[in-house]
Amino acid sequence: MKLLIGNKNYSSWSLRPWLVLKHFDIAFEEEMLLLNGENWKQKMIEATPNGCVPVLVDGDLVIAETIAIIEYLADRFPGKAIWPVDIFKRAQARAAAAEMHAGFSALRNAAPMNLRASHPGRICMDEVGVDIARLEDLLGGLLKQSGGPFLFGEFCAADAMFAPVAGRIKTYEIPVSERLEDYFDAIYELGAFKQWLSDALKETWIVEMDEIDFIQGK
Ligand SMILES: N[C@@H](CCC(=O)N[C@@H](CS)C(=O)NCC(=O)O)C(=O)O
């Protein structure tokens, strides 16, 4: 099984299935397709079905789209609790994951994942306030229900979907409640996340479109 990913400092979508594979101890190879450099987009288009990463390759099967990759892994490895076992919690976890996949675009656009950077105070709260309030409501409610440290107690696919948000909150020091701070700290303490972060911090490539100065026209 092989996962095609983007630069670890920037590729928030790649981080999600990578964390699921690592955390649940599923053997896989990874191959990086750069999001920068000469003809990077053309190379990406040639190597993937939709010109985007992540992509999972399992024999003849080539799957694009983060949610589909995670669902495939859950089907392929039913013994691993990639989603919560309880049907009620599984539905809640899938709803949270789907909302992350389809929503939070203000936060995603204004504050791209850039794990090595520190840009406190650069995000305008008027721009991302609605998304942060929704995060407080959604994640706060699930954490209250589970008692933490993760959304459903143990780490699951829903947490993988929100892991890049932890990076965004820390890079831009966006204020959140203590409950969410503890949750994002728990993600940073997860072994698989630490491995990704350590690789990300060694990278030196610049993806201009994900740099705050470029986004804010400075
Ligand atoms: N809907 C896709 C989004 C994937 C995505 O946007 N990936 C980024 C990297 S994090 C990418 O490939 N960007 C290249 C581009 O859009 O040209 C998914 O869920 O996997």
Ligand as a Chemical Component Dictionary entry (heavy atoms), coordinates in Angstrom:
data_LIG
# 
_chem_comp.id                   LIG 
_chem_comp.type                 NON-POLYMER 
_chem_comp.pdbx_formal_charge   0 
_chem_comp.three_letter_code    LIG 
# 
loop_
_chem_comp_atom.comp_id 
_chem_comp_atom.atom_id 
_chem_comp_atom.alt_atom_id 
_chem_comp_atom.type_symbol 
_chem_comp_atom.charge 
_chem_comp_atom.model_Cartn_x 
_chem_comp_atom.model_Cartn_y 
_chem_comp_atom.model_Cartn_z 
_chem_comp_atom.pdbx_ordinal 
LIG N1  N1  N 0 -10.739 17.246 -1.559 1  
LIG C1  C1  C 0 -9.369  16.807 -1.565 2  
LIG C2  C2  C 0 -8.462  17.995 -1.371 3  
LIG C3  C3  C 0 -7.020  17.662 -1.591 4  
LIG C4  C4  C 0 -6.154  18.900 -1.731 5  
LIG O1  O1  O 0 -6.630  20.024 -1.965 6  
LIG N2  N2  N 0 -4.847  18.679 -1.627 7  
LIG C5  C5  C 0 -3.870  19.747 -1.805 8  
LIG C6  C6  C 0 -2.647  19.523 -0.981 9  
LIG S1  S1  S 0 -2.999  19.664 0.716  10 
LIG C7  C7  C 0 -3.428  19.730 -3.205 11 
LIG O2  O2  O 0 -3.227  18.675 -3.758 12 
LIG N3  N3  N 0 -3.257  20.905 -3.781 13 
LIG C8  C8  C 0 -2.814  21.027 -5.121 14 
LIG C9  C9  C 0 -3.777  21.828 -5.946 15 
LIG O3  O3  O 0 -4.909  22.018 -5.513 16 
LIG O4  O4  O 0 -3.376  22.233 -7.005 17 
LIG C10 C10 C 0 -9.181  15.742 -0.475 18 
LIG O5  O5  O 0 -10.008 15.699 0.425  19 
LIG O6  O6  O 0 -8.250  14.927 -0.524 20 
# 
loop_
_chem_comp_bond.comp_id 
_chem_comp_bond.atom_id_1 
_chem_comp_bond.atom_id_2 
_chem_comp_bond.value_order 
_chem_comp_bond.pdbx_ordinal 
LIG N1  C1  SING 1  
LIG C1  C2  SING 2  
LIG C1  C10 SING 3  
LIG C2  C3  SING 4  
LIG C3  C4  SING 5  
LIG C4  O1  DOUB 6  
LIG C4  N2  SING 7  
LIG N2  C5  SING 8  
LIG C5  C6  SING 9  
LIG C5  C7  SING 10 
LIG C6  S1  SING 11 
LIG C7  O2  DOUB 12 
LIG C7  N3  SING 13 
LIG N3  C8  SING 14 
LIG C8  C9  SING 15 
LIG C9  O3  DOUB 16 
LIG C9  O4  SING 17 
LIG C10 O5  DOUB 18 
LIG C10 O6  SING 19 
# 
